[in-house]
Amino acid sequence: EPNFVGSFDGGEYVYFFFRETAVEYINCGKAVYSRIARVCKKDTGGKNILSQNWATYLKARINCSISGEFPFYFNEIQSVYQLPNDKTKFYATFTTSTNGLVGSAVCSYDINEIHAAFAGKFKEQATSNSAWLPVLNSKIPEPRPGTCVNDTSTLPDNVLNFIRSHPLMDKAVSHEHNNPVFYKRDLVFTKLVVDKIKVEILNQEYTVYYVGTNNGRIYKIVQYYRNQESKSKLLDIFEIAQSEAIQVMEISQSRKSLYVATDYRIKQIDLAMCNRRYDNCFRCVKDPYCGWDKDTGTCKPYELGLLQDVGNETYDICDTSVLKKKIVVTYGQSVHLGCFVKIPEVLKNQQVTWYHHSKEKGRYEIKYSPTKYIETTERGLVVISVNEADGGRVRLPFGWFSPLQLQHHCGCTQIHILLWVDGGLGGCTPPNKSNDYQKIYSDWCHEFEKYKSAMKSWEKKQAQCSSRQNYSNQHPNDVFHRNPNV
């Protein structure tokens, strides 16, 4: 039985989107494929053959997959969307079968690719044990089956018999850009809506996807072009209703709002939630609805004069607005650097990249190695044996080494970490003035006194813990009772 997810009219046709058991795969087992079907608007059925059925009905597989030598397919369409003022594109969500590896994807389609599939070869199976193969052109009657006519009851019997036994096209409808707009494993996408944003004066256009899930969240994704290549990134995740599947989504351009419904509630969300979602420049400038006001340090709905860099083309756009953190270390010391701001929970799994700025090489991405740069489990960075060769700046998509500066992007935030290498006098160069000796000696004495104080505090706490254990078998730091039988 087919499961229909949407229908749209376009030109002289009506298009239907659904998923069904794939007849062309039945000899190899059971599989569900996504389909797009097409019927002429003036179809009233045949005169004798197909008198109670459509006489122009054709269908084709619609493909959403990750490209490669062995493509990974998202076979089950869940929803489809078309912009009211653009009949040339379709957008759809797909999932894998829930019996195996669970994953979801968003794919986009051009109407010309759909027309090409329906203008191509038909598919047939000669016998029940035969493979499905393309139909030879010499076997296709005239007028071509599926062609729109003023009165379908006048179609000849050979055309009606052919379309009744050959409704399936040989070529699948391919999605744009060879890969999905966005995909993610261990997640089930349900519904989606799409919005287009045009910045005329900058000749820029962005496509924003709002994708609902079966656990009550909405993924906000932006698609843009850089050097004529499609790019996309996850901007935000909204928690709408925990553990409730998103069932309906609609955009109101007049109210600039997104409306979302589950089985139990309806919510209205502003499309431009700039200052309520973004408290830093780095995340703000990535959202095409928003721009960063560097004078007030706030995120506002975009207008000319505000900072915006959706395509990440200007890496230092937020340099004057980002958090700066200074850490003083000693020459030869190893240091751990991490995120110093609170990251939204839903973005903590975003990729973290560290950059180093040096006078010789400029800005470059740090490559992890066991002898110099080590990534921690919390996506931090350990720098081994800091020295003057590390001079420059290091950036975290949030940070700076300076003389060693680090730049780091933690989740979707940017920090500049000013890691000041107090090598003092050229690293291992010995001091040559009595004042230098006295300063270094005084610093080490101070550090040693702190160490002794810390040791005494630790010994005192250890003694207290030992005395408590005489009255209880449970350590005060234990968080559960151990079962002696385990």
Secondary structure, 3 states (H helix, E strand, C coil): CCEEEEEEEECCEEEEEEEEECHHHHHHCCCEEEEEEEEECCCCCCCCCCCCCCCCCEEEEECCEECCCCCEECCEEEEEECCCCCCCEEEEEEECCCCCCCEEEEEEEEHHHHHHHHCCCEEEECCCCCCEEECCHHHCCCCCCCCCCCCHHHCCHHHHHHHHHCCEECCCECCHHHCCCEEEECCCEEEEEEEEEEEHHHCEEEEEEEEEECCCEEEEEEEEEECCEEEEEEEEEEECCCCCCCCEEEEECCCCEEEEECCCCEEEEECCCHHHHCCCHHHHCCCCCEEEECCCCEEEECCCCCECCCCCCCCCCCCCCCEEEEEEEECCCCEEECCCCCCCHHHCCCCCEEEEEECCCEEEECCCCCCCEEECCCCCEEECCCCHHHCCEEEEECCCECCEEEEEEECCEEEEEEEEEECCCCCCCCCCCHHHHHHHHHHHHHHHHHHHHHHHHHHHHHHHHHHHHCCCCCCCCCCCCCCCCC
